[in-house]
C-alpha cells in the first residue's frame, strides 16, 4: 500500500497536480489543491492507495514540492 501525502500549507495553488492527475486532485475554494478522499493528519492530507497511478506525475510537476509518495 502506498501513501500520498500533501503538505497543504506549502501548496501555491498552481493547479499542476489537478491538470496531470484529475482523478486524485482538485482545486479548492481556498485556492489550493486538495487530495480527493484524503484524510487530514495534522497539517497534511493523506490517502492510502494500492496503485499511485498518475500521482508520480503530480509529485514531479509540483513546483512547491508539497506532494510526496511513500
N, C-alpha and C positions, 0 to 999 in steps of 0.2 A: 504494500500500500504506500502510495506517495502522498506527500503533503504539499499543498500550495499555500504559501504564506505571503500575505500582502501587508506591508507596512503603510497603513493608510495615511498617517501623518506626513510621510515623505512624498506621497503622491502629488504630482504637479498638475494632474488633470489634463494631460495632453491627448488622451484617448487612443494611444498606440495599441495598448493591450486589447481594448474592445474592437479595434479595427482588424487586428490579426487573429483574434480569438473570441468572437462574439458569443459563442456558446457558453463561455465561462465568465465573461467580463461585461460590465455595463457602466455607463456614466450615471452618477447620482445627482440629485438636486443640489448637493453641496459642491459640485464642480470637480469632484474626484471620482476616480474609477472604483468600482466595487466588485468583489468576487461573488458571483451568483451562488447562493446557497452557503456562503461562507459563514462561519461562526465567529463571534467576537471572542478573542483571547487577549485580554489586556488591551493594548492599543492596536493590535493586529486583527486581521481576518484570516481564518484558516479553513481549508477544505481538504478532506482526505479523499483521494480518488485512486482507482485501480490503474488508470491509464492517463498520463499527463496530457496526451493529445497535443493540441496547439499551444499549451501553456509554456512550452520551451521557447516558442517564438515570442510569446508575450514577455517572458523574462528577458530575452535577448534584445527586444526592441524598446524596452522601458528605459528612457533617458535618466530617470530618477533612481534606477536600480532598487526599486522597492518591492519587486516580486521575486520570490525565492522558491525553488523546488527542492524538496528533501526526500 
